[in-house]
């Protein structure tokens, strides 16, 4: 039930990558809970533009509940914005070194990796959904949207 609802909500999204070459790949795998795979068919490495990475995994998210179609899509839009924030930070450097490197260690908790980490949490819950929405709006608005479900 949850997996099919997520598949339906995400299947109609037009998801563009800023490089115009990469296509977003979404797969909802059945399970308890279902797992959402977010990736790219291929992409050019932001650190080495001569390197192309194929079937590039961005994240996997356990889908523990169904928030409704509109909120599911809003969550994904905010999560995608968080991923693009991560990508944008890789593109700003000084003398060849990133100014705010989202790959600094410890990678998963590095403060400047917040966009990706909070955008696509390992497990989607009402709380993590609100944190994702808060990447693109004030916390009170995000919490209110989740409270309506």
Secondary structure, 3 states (H helix, E strand, C coil): CHHHHHHHHHHCCCCECCCCCCEEEEEEECCCCEEEEEEEEEEECCCCCCCEEEEEEEEEEEECCCCCHHHHHHHHHHHHHHHHHHHHHHCCEECCEECCCCCCCCHHHCHHHHHHHHHCCCEECHHHHHHHHCCCCCHHHHHHHHHCC
